[in-house]
């Protein structure tokens, strides 16, 4: 095992960069959303019922909406 400086979450270095350039890894973007607290708690409740995360629920809902509307 070797020690090296840097953030653990940024693992992969050049290999990860090369994979992105080749298109092997789907690129993700971060999305911040402001919403009413009541809506957030509804999403949280739904996520708990489905044993998943709020992020997964939102991604699924957005994907469904975009596909349905032809976005």
PDB file as gemmi writes it, atoms N, CA and C in Angstrom:
CRYST1    1.000    1.000    1.000  90.00  90.00  90.00 P 1                      
ATOM      1  N   UNK A   1       0.840  -1.176   0.000  1.00  0.00           N  
ATOM      2  CA  UNK A   1       0.000   0.000   0.000  1.00  0.00           C  
ATOM      3  C   UNK A   1       0.883   1.236   0.000  1.00  0.00           C  
ATOM      4  N   UNK A   2       0.575   2.176  -0.858  1.00  0.00           N  
ATOM      5  CA  UNK A   2       1.343   3.414  -0.900  1.00  0.00           C  
ATOM      6  C   UNK A   2       0.490   4.558  -0.397  1.00  0.00           C  
ATOM      7  N   UNK A   3       1.155   5.505   0.186  1.00  0.00           N  
ATOM      8  CA  UNK A   3       0.471   6.692   0.674  1.00  0.00           C  
ATOM      9  C   UNK A   3       0.669   7.810  -0.327  1.00  0.00           C  
ATOM     10  N   UNK A   4      -0.397   8.558  -0.572  1.00  0.00           N  
ATOM     11  CA  UNK A   4      -0.249   9.710  -1.448  1.00  0.00           C  
ATOM     12  C   UNK A   4      -1.223  10.792  -1.013  1.00  0.00           C  
ATOM     13  N   UNK A   5      -0.856  11.995  -1.305  1.00  0.00           N  
ATOM     14  CA  UNK A   5      -1.683  13.132  -0.922  1.00  0.00           C  
ATOM     15  C   UNK A   5      -2.870  13.256  -1.863  1.00  0.00           C  
ATOM     16  N   UNK A   6      -3.906  13.907  -1.392  1.00  0.00           N  
ATOM     17  CA  UNK A   6      -5.071  14.139  -2.236  1.00  0.00           C  
ATOM     18  C   UNK A   6      -6.340  13.687  -1.545  1.00  0.00           C  
ATOM     19  N   UNK A   7      -7.428  14.042  -2.146  1.00  0.00           N  
ATOM     20  CA  UNK A   7      -8.724  13.687  -1.584  1.00  0.00           C  
ATOM     21  C   UNK A   7      -9.072  12.250  -1.952  1.00  0.00           C  
ATOM     22  N   UNK A   8      -9.475  11.441  -0.980  1.00  0.00           N  
ATOM     23  CA  UNK A   8      -9.838  10.053  -1.272  1.00  0.00           C  
ATOM     24  C   UNK A   8     -10.989   9.946  -2.263  1.00  0.00           C  
ATOM     25  N   UNK A   9     -11.891  10.930  -2.237  1.00  0.00           N  
ATOM     26  CA  UNK A   9     -13.040  10.877  -3.134  1.00  0.00           C  
ATOM     27  C   UNK A   9     -12.658  11.132  -4.581  1.00  0.00           C  
ATOM     28  N   UNK A  10     -11.467  11.595  -4.801  1.00  0.00           N  
ATOM     29  CA  UNK A  10     -11.020  11.892  -6.162  1.00  0.00           C  
ATOM     30  C   UNK A  10     -10.121  10.789  -6.705  1.00  0.00           C  
ATOM     31  N   UNK A  11     -10.333   9.579  -6.230  1.00  0.00           N  
ATOM     32  CA  UNK A  11      -9.497   8.462  -6.647  1.00  0.00           C  
ATOM     33  C   UNK A  11      -9.604   8.186  -8.139  1.00  0.00           C  
ATOM     34  N   UNK A  12      -8.610   7.541  -8.676  1.00  0.00           N  
ATOM     35  CA  UNK A  12      -8.642   7.191 -10.084  1.00  0.00           C  
ATOM     36  C   UNK A  12      -7.695   8.026 -10.915  1.00  0.00           C  
ATOM     37  N   UNK A  13      -7.560   9.283 -10.579  1.00  0.00           N  
ATOM     38  CA  UNK A  13      -6.623  10.157 -11.265  1.00  0.00           C  
ATOM     39  C   UNK A  13      -6.743  10.111 -12.778  1.00  0.00           C  
ATOM     40  N   UNK A  14      -5.624   9.859 -13.432  1.00  0.00           N  
ATOM     41  CA  UNK A  14      -5.565   9.870 -14.896  1.00  0.00           C  
ATOM     42  C   UNK A  14      -6.425   8.762 -15.508  1.00  0.00           C  
ATOM     43  N   UNK A  15      -6.522   7.624 -14.861  1.00  0.00           N  
ATOM     44  CA  UNK A  15      -7.344   6.547 -15.394  1.00  0.00           C  
ATOM     45  C   UNK A  15      -8.809   6.972 -15.492  1.00  0.00           C  
ATOM     46  N   UNK A  16      -9.295   7.652 -14.462  1.00  0.00           N  
ATOM     47  CA  UNK A  16     -10.678   8.133 -14.481  1.00  0.00           C  
ATOM     48  C   UNK A  16     -10.858   9.185 -15.565  1.00  0.00           C  
ATOM     49  N   UNK A  17      -9.879  10.072 -15.717  1.00  0.00           N  
ATOM     50  CA  UNK A  17      -9.954  11.107 -16.745  1.00  0.00           C  
ATOM     51  C   UNK A  17      -9.967  10.487 -18.135  1.00  0.00           C  
ATOM     52  N   UNK A  18      -9.115   9.497 -18.376  1.00  0.00           N  
ATOM     53  CA  UNK A  18      -9.079   8.838 -19.680  1.00  0.00           C  
ATOM     54  C   UNK A  18     -10.403   8.132 -19.970  1.00  0.00           C  
ATOM     55  N   UNK A  19     -10.990   7.511 -18.956  1.00  0.00           N  
ATOM     56  CA  UNK A  19     -12.276   6.834 -19.137  1.00  0.00           C  
ATOM     57  C   UNK A  19     -13.354   7.841 -19.508  1.00  0.00           C  
ATOM     58  N   UNK A  20     -13.339   9.016 -18.890  1.00  0.00           N  
ATOM     59  CA  UNK A  20     -14.328  10.048 -19.215  1.00  0.00           C  
ATOM     60  C   UNK A  20     -14.166  10.514 -20.653  1.00  0.00           C  
ATOM     61  N   UNK A  21     -12.934  10.688 -21.076  1.00  0.00           N  
ATOM     62  CA  UNK A  21     -12.678  11.140 -22.443  1.00  0.00           C  
ATOM     63  C   UNK A  21     -13.161  10.096 -23.442  1.00  0.00           C  
ATOM     64  N   UNK A  22     -12.946   8.817 -23.122  1.00  0.00           N  
ATOM     65  CA  UNK A  22     -13.403   7.748 -24.017  1.00  0.00           C  
ATOM     66  C   UNK A  22     -14.913   7.590 -23.977  1.00  0.00           C  
ATOM     67  N   UNK A  23     -15.543   8.113 -22.951  1.00  0.00           N  
ATOM     68  CA  UNK A  23     -16.979   7.982 -22.838  1.00  0.00           C  
ATOM     69  C   UNK A  23     -17.414   6.727 -22.105  1.00  0.00           C  
ATOM     70  N   UNK A  24     -16.488   6.074 -21.410  1.00  0.00           N  
ATOM     71  CA  UNK A  24     -16.819   4.846 -20.685  1.00  0.00           C  
ATOM     72  C   UNK A  24     -17.677   5.106 -19.454  1.00  0.00           C  
ATOM     73  N   UNK A  25     -17.539   6.271 -18.869  1.00  0.00           N  
ATOM     74  CA  UNK A  25     -18.234   6.584 -17.623  1.00  0.00           C  
ATOM     75  C   UNK A  25     -19.267   7.673 -17.899  1.00  0.00           C  
ATOM     76  N   UNK A  26     -20.542   7.410 -17.607  1.00  0.00           N  
ATOM     77  CA  UNK A  26     -21.536   8.464 -17.810  1.00  0.00           C  
ATOM     78  C   UNK A  26     -21.217   9.643 -16.902  1.00  0.00           C  
ATOM     79  N   UNK A  27     -21.217  10.815 -17.459  1.00  0.00           N  
ATOM     80  CA  UNK A  27     -20.879  12.012 -16.706  1.00  0.00           C  
ATOM     81  C   UNK A  27     -22.048  12.428 -15.831  1.00  0.00           C  
ATOM     82  N   UNK A  28     -21.783  12.756 -14.592  1.00  0.00           N  
ATOM     83  CA  UNK A  28     -22.811  13.186 -13.649  1.00  0.00           C  
ATOM     84  C   UNK A  28     -22.614  14.662 -13.355  1.00  0.00           C  
ATOM     85  N   UNK A  29     -23.708  15.368 -13.143  1.00  0.00           N  
ATOM     86  CA  UNK A  29     -23.644  16.754 -12.709  1.00  0.00           C  
ATOM     87  C   UNK A  29     -24.426  16.884 -11.411  1.00  0.00           C  
ATOM     88  N   UNK A  30     -24.031  17.846 -10.608  1.00  0.00           N  
ATOM     89  CA  UNK A  30     -24.702  18.063  -9.333  1.00  0.00           C  
ATOM     90  C   UNK A  30     -25.789  19.106  -9.538  1.00  0.00           C  
ATOM     91  N   UNK A  31     -26.943  18.867  -8.939  1.00  0.00           N  
ATOM     92  CA  UNK A  31     -28.083  19.761  -9.073  1.00  0.00           C  
ATOM     93  C   UNK A  31     -28.572  20.141  -7.684  1.00  0.00           C  
ATOM     94  N   UNK A  32     -28.616  21.421  -7.407  1.00  0.00           N  
ATOM     95  CA  UNK A  32     -29.153  21.910  -6.135  1.00  0.00           C  
ATOM     96  C   UNK A  32     -30.524  22.499  -6.405  1.00  0.00           C  
ATOM     97  N   UNK A  33     -31.474  22.168  -5.563  1.00  0.00           N  
ATOM     98  CA  UNK A  33     -32.852  22.597  -5.765  1.00  0.00           C  
ATOM     99  C   UNK A  33     -33.390  23.189  -4.472  1.00  0.00           C  
ATOM    100  N   UNK A  34     -34.042  24.323  -4.579  1.00  0.00           N  
ATOM    101  CA  UNK A  34     -34.748  24.902  -3.442  1.00  0.00           C  
ATOM    102  C   UNK A  34     -36.202  24.490  -3.557  1.00  0.00           C  
ATOM    103  N   UNK A  35     -36.752  23.961  -2.468  1.00  0.00           N  
ATOM    104  CA  UNK A  35     -38.154  23.540  -2.473  1.00  0.00           C  
ATOM    105  C   UNK A  35     -38.764  23.793  -1.110  1.00  0.00           C  
ATOM    106  N   UNK A  36     -40.078  23.794  -1.081  1.00  0.00           N  
ATOM    107  CA  UNK A  36     -40.779  23.953   0.186  1.00  0.00           C  
ATOM    108  C   UNK A  36     -40.448  22.781   1.102  1.00  0.00           C  
ATOM    109  N   UNK A  37     -40.371  23.061   2.372  1.00  0.00           N  
ATOM    110  CA  UNK A  37     -40.035  22.025   3.342  1.00  0.00           C  
ATOM    111  C   UNK A  37     -41.069  20.900   3.333  1.00  0.00           C  
ATOM    112  N   UNK A  38     -42.340  21.247   3.150  1.00  0.00           N  
ATOM    113  CA  UNK A  38     -43.383  20.214   3.107  1.00  0.00           C  
ATOM    114  C   UNK A  38     -43.150  19.234   1.966  1.00  0.00           C  
ATOM    115  N   UNK A  39     -42.755  19.746   0.800  1.00  0.00           N  
ATOM    116  CA  UNK A  39     -42.477  18.873  -0.340  1.00  0.00           C  
ATOM    117  C   UNK A  39     -41.276  17.986  -0.063  1.00  0.00           C  
ATOM    118  N   UNK A  40     -40.252  18.561   0.564  1.00  0.00           N  
ATOM    119  CA  UNK A  40     -39.072  17.770   0.909  1.00  0.00           C  
ATOM    120  C   UNK A  40     -39.457  16.601   1.810  1.00  0.00           C  
ATOM    121  N   UNK A  41     -40.294  16.859   2.817  1.00  0.00           N  
ATOM    122  CA  UNK A  41     -40.672  15.792   3.741  1.00  0.00           C  
ATOM    123  C   UNK A  41     -41.538  14.746   3.050  1.00  0.00           C  
ATOM    124  N   UNK A  42     -42.332  15.156   2.064  1.00  0.00           N  
ATOM    125  CA  UNK A  42     -43.083  14.163   1.272  1.00  0.00           C  
ATOM    126  C   UNK A  42     -42.127  13.270   0.494  1.00  0.00           C  
ATOM    127  N   UNK A  43     -41.100  13.878  -0.120  1.00  0.00           N  
ATOM    128  CA  UNK A  43     -40.098  13.094  -0.845  1.00  0.00           C  
ATOM    129  C   UNK A  43     -39.349  12.163   0.103  1.00  0.00           C  
ATOM    130  N   UNK A  44     -39.006  12.663   1.272  1.00  0.00           N  
ATOM    131  CA  UNK A  44     -38.287  11.859   2.259  1.00  0.00           C  
ATOM    132  C   UNK A  44     -39.140  10.664   2.700  1.00  0.00           C  
ATOM    133  N   UNK A  45     -40.428  10.915   2.931  1.00  0.00           N  
ATOM    134  CA  UNK A  45     -41.340   9.842   3.333  1.00  0.00           C  
ATOM    135  C   UNK A  45     -41.446   8.789   2.229  1.00  0.00           C  
ATOM    136  N   UNK A  46     -41.561   9.250   0.978  1.00  0.00           N  
ATOM    137  CA  UNK A  46     -41.647   8.327  -0.159  1.00  0.00           C  
ATOM    138  C   UNK A  46     -40.372   7.492  -0.266  1.00  0.00           C  
ATOM    139  N   UNK A  47     -39.231   8.136  -0.086  1.00  0.00           N  
ATOM    140  CA  UNK A  47     -37.954   7.417  -0.146  1.00  0.00           C  
ATOM    141  C   UNK A  47     -37.870   6.358   0.953  1.00  0.00           C  
ATOM    142  N   UNK A  48     -38.330   6.693   2.140  1.00  0.00           N  
ATOM    143  CA  UNK A  48     -38.304   5.714   3.231  1.00  0.00           C  
ATOM    144  C   UNK A  48     -39.220   4.535   2.940  1.00  0.00           C  
ATOM    145  N   UNK A  49     -40.396   4.814   2.384  1.00  0.00           N  
ATOM    146  CA  UNK A  49     -41.323   3.729   2.035  1.00  0.00           C  
ATOM    147  C   UNK A  49     -40.722   2.792   1.000  1.00  0.00           C  
ATOM    148  N   UNK A  50     -39.952   3.365   0.055  1.00  0.00           N  
ATOM    149  CA  UNK A  50     -39.351   2.573  -1.017  1.00  0.00           C  
ATOM    150  C   UNK A  50     -37.954   2.077  -0.673  1.00  0.00           C  
ATOM    151  N   UNK A  51     -37.494   2.391   0.541  1.00  0.00           N  
ATOM    152  CA  UNK A  51     -36.157   1.997   0.997  1.00  0.00           C  
ATOM    153  C   UNK A  51     -35.072   2.438   0.028  1.00  0.00           C  
ATOM    154  N   UNK A  52     -35.123   3.715  -0.320  1.00  0.00           N  
ATOM    155  CA  UNK A  52     -34.133   4.299  -1.213  1.00  0.00           C  
ATOM    156  C   UNK A  52     -33.795   5.688  -0.693  1.00  0.00           C  
ATOM    157  N   UNK A  53     -33.156   6.508  -1.509  1.00  0.00           N  
ATOM    158  CA  UNK A  53     -32.781   7.859  -1.087  1.00  0.00           C  
ATOM    159  C   UNK A  53     -33.652   8.890  -1.790  1.00  0.00           C  
ATOM    160  N   UNK A  54     -33.674  10.084  -1.216  1.00  0.00           N  
ATOM    161  CA  UNK A  54     -34.403  11.188  -1.845  1.00  0.00           C  
ATOM    162  C   UNK A  54     -33.813  11.455  -3.232  1.00  0.00           C  
ATOM    163  N   UNK A  55     -32.503  11.374  -3.351  1.00  0.00           N  
ATOM    164  CA  UNK A  55     -31.845  11.579  -4.648  1.00  0.00           C  
ATOM    165  C   UNK A  55     -32.379  10.601  -5.685  1.00  0.00           C  
ATOM    166  N   UNK A  56     -32.465   9.327  -5.331  1.00  0.00           N  
ATOM    167  CA  UNK A  56     -32.965   8.323  -6.270  1.00  0.00           C  
ATOM    168  C   UNK A  56     -34.417   8.585  -6.648  1.00  0.00           C  
ATOM    169  N   UNK A  57     -35.228   9.004  -5.687  1.00  0.00           N  
ATOM    170  CA  UNK A  57     -36.633   9.304  -5.975  1.00  0.00           C  
ATOM    171  C   UNK A  57     -36.721  10.475  -6.948  1.00  0.00           C  
ATOM    172  N   UNK A  58     -35.956  11.526  -6.700  1.00  0.00           N  
ATOM    173  CA  UNK A  58     -35.997  12.711  -7.569  1.00  0.00           C  
ATOM    174  C   UNK A  58     -35.504  12.371  -8.973  1.00  0.00           C  
ATOM    175  N   UNK A  59     -34.414  11.614  -9.066  1.00  0.00           N  
ATOM    176  CA  UNK A  59     -33.890  11.229 -10.386  1.00  0.00           C  
ATOM    177  C   UNK A  59     -34.935  10.424 -11.158  1.00  0.00           C  
ATOM    178  N   UNK A  60     -35.580   9.476 -10.477  1.00  0.00           N  
ATOM    179  CA  UNK A  60     -36.600   8.663 -11.138  1.00  0.00           C  
ATOM    180  C   UNK A  60     -37.771   9.519 -11.613  1.00  0.00           C  
ATOM    181  N   UNK A  61     -38.229  10.443 -10.767  1.00  0.00           N  
ATOM    182  CA  UNK A  61     -39.350  11.300 -11.145  1.00  0.00           C  
ATOM    183  C   UNK A  61     -38.999  12.226 -12.303  1.00  0.00           C  
ATOM    184  N   UNK A  62     -37.816  12.809 -12.268  1.00  0.00           N  
ATOM    185  CA  UNK A  62     -37.388  13.698 -13.356  1.00  0.00           C  
ATOM    186  C   UNK A  62     -37.238  12.910 -14.649  1.00  0.00           C  
ATOM    187  N   UNK A  63     -36.626  11.737 -14.580  1.00  0.00           N  
ATOM    188  CA  UNK A  63     -36.455  10.896 -15.768  1.00  0.00           C  
ATOM    189  C   UNK A  63     -37.805  10.538 -16.369  1.00  0.00           C  
ATOM    190  N   UNK A  64     -38.732  10.127 -15.534  1.00  0.00           N  
ATOM    191  CA  UNK A  64     -40.074   9.771 -16.007  1.00  0.00           C  
ATOM    192  C   UNK A  64     -40.753  10.969 -16.673  1.00  0.00           C  
ATOM    193  N   UNK A  65     -40.613  12.137 -16.059  1.00  0.00           N  
ATOM    194  CA  UNK A  65     -41.242  13.340 -16.612  1.00  0.00           C  
ATOM    195  C   UNK A  65     -40.636  13.704 -17.965  1.00  0.00           C  
ATOM    196  N   UNK A  66     -39.317  13.667 -18.062  1.00  0.00           N  
ATOM    197  CA  UNK A  66     -38.640  14.029 -19.315  1.00  0.00           C  
ATOM    198  C   UNK A  66     -39.011  13.055 -20.425  1.00  0.00           C  
ATOM    199  N   UNK A  67     -39.047  11.774 -20.118  1.00  0.00           N  
ATOM    200  CA  UNK A  67     -39.405  10.785 -21.139  1.00  0.00           C  
ATOM    201  C   UNK A  67     -40.863  10.924 -21.579  1.00  0.00           C  
ATOM    202  N   UNK A  68     -41.734  11.234 -20.629  1.00  0.00           N  
ATOM    203  CA  UNK A  68     -43.150  11.368 -20.946  1.00  0.00           C  
ATOM    204  C   UNK A  68     -43.437  12.612 -21.789  1.00  0.00           C  
ATOM    205  N   UNK A  69     -42.743  13.709 -21.495  1.00  0.00           N  
ATOM    206  CA  UNK A  69     -42.993  14.959 -22.198  1.00  0.00           C  
ATOM    207  C   UNK A  69     -42.106  15.133 -23.419  1.00  0.00           C  
ATOM    208  N   UNK A  70     -41.173  14.222 -23.616  1.00  0.00           N  
ATOM    209  CA  UNK A  70     -40.289  14.320 -24.767  1.00  0.00           C  
ATOM    210  C   UNK A  70     -39.230  15.384 -24.628  1.00  0.00           C  
ATOM    211  N   UNK A  71     -38.950  15.762 -23.373  1.00  0.00           N  
ATOM    212  CA  UNK A  71     -38.020  16.817 -22.994  1.00  0.00           C  
ATOM    213  C   UNK A  71     -36.757  16.848 -23.684  1.00  0.00           C  
TER     214      UNK A  71                                                      
END                                                                             
